[in-house]
Amino acid sequence: MAASFGAAQVLVASNRGPVSYEVREDGSLDAKRGGGGLVSGLSAIGPDAGALWVCSALGDGDREAVRRGVGEDGVRMLDVPADVHADAYNGIANSVLWFVHHMLYQTPLEPVFDAEFRLQWASYEKYNRAFAEALAEEAAEGAVAIVQDYHLTLVPGMLRELRPDLRIGHFSHTPWAPVDYFRLLPDDIAEQVLRGMLGADRLGFLTRRWADAFTACCDALVGGVGDTRIGVHGLGADADFLRERSHRADVDERMAALREEIGTAPEGGARRTIVRVDRTELSKNIVRGLLAYRELLAGRPEWRERVVHVAFAYPSRQDLAVYRDYTAEVQRVAESINEEFGTAGWTPVVLHVKDDFARSLAAYRLADVALVNPVRDGMNLVAKEVPVVSDEGCVLVLSREAGAYEELGEDSVVVNPYDVSGTAEALHEALSVGAGERAERSKRLAAAGTALPPGQWFLEQLRALRD
Ligand code: F6P
């Protein structure tokens, strides 16, 4: 299982791995390989390198695969007990750390750090320890281990104690909270998180803003970052993959179906499209995006019948009630806009909630305007992908709170994500940009958004750790 980068073995650790299993009706196991930046990043060191990816079993299929000893080469799935994993993943990672870094609490009533929280925290420690122990066991002398994300903040410190010979990196795919917000966490927990991360030789963030926020937390709470180096690697879109994948037959089919749903404007020609594609994630701000679209239709009636908001909101973290409620709210608001403004031949909002990658690419190709308005986001790859794929070039309406703003802000129509009226105005402005300027801007966005493709993004981190 030893992979090499230079002479060193490479290990990656993340909660969600590159493969997942489902038990078929006949009892056999169906393996599904996932995509994403880390999968293509890791492939950059070559398939023969045989890097080891340590991840968690997430569902019953995964647990069954571990028990049967079924597995992919280069992947070690940890069978953390389901209740420990649920406390660590749903209870702490997604309901506390994610909320802190994305600043999602409605603070009059939450968070509440009580005895129940302490029990869940103990599970988070256990779950992090399982990863640290697996990495310590698998790593060859002097290996490089790169740990991913807020699920595993304690791993670098634990692993450092077990294996001082390793070079340890950690990469955060989320924003980092400003000091005052990070201090919502109980003091001992805040300190434990920071000290856990500082066990790494080097910490990676998606933008300078998140790196600086982390440093500020360390300065305020633990007397600085010590010997740990901090780096910024702005993960970009994978242009080659996207261009090839978005021109396959299944995408063409989905485009034809979408064109039907979008329909033609009263004076002929296709209606304009405002496209958004998100996991239905609390930070994505889909509801305010819909409210802004409603205000556009109300305040600028000239757009009625001439534009369609194509919104794909794919289910995410449905174990959490607050996510289920959010999905329902997205559907409710979309329906109410269609009731208020829709006509016999025009559905103002085309909402799809069933994940379909080919249809997402079809929507990217058709996009006149891409709406990316998160309240806070580590990067947001959709903002980088749509300009690469859109056939005619698109205008990007972009939240200043998305990590992608650092690289794409200059060529976007920038919005404050809480300002619904401002976003409505931005949509009008974006829809009004002429074809020539739109194509120019889109080209510049695509260049900026693909400057650091996943393979290079991963290699950069390895080199920085090695040097
Ligand atoms: O987008 C930020 C991120 O932390 C990714 O790095 C990670 O893949 C994802 O969120 C976690 O999502 P999930 O809970 O669906 O695994």
Residues whose N, C-alpha, C, O or C-beta is under 5 A from the ligand:
A	BS01	F6P	R16 D149 H173 T174
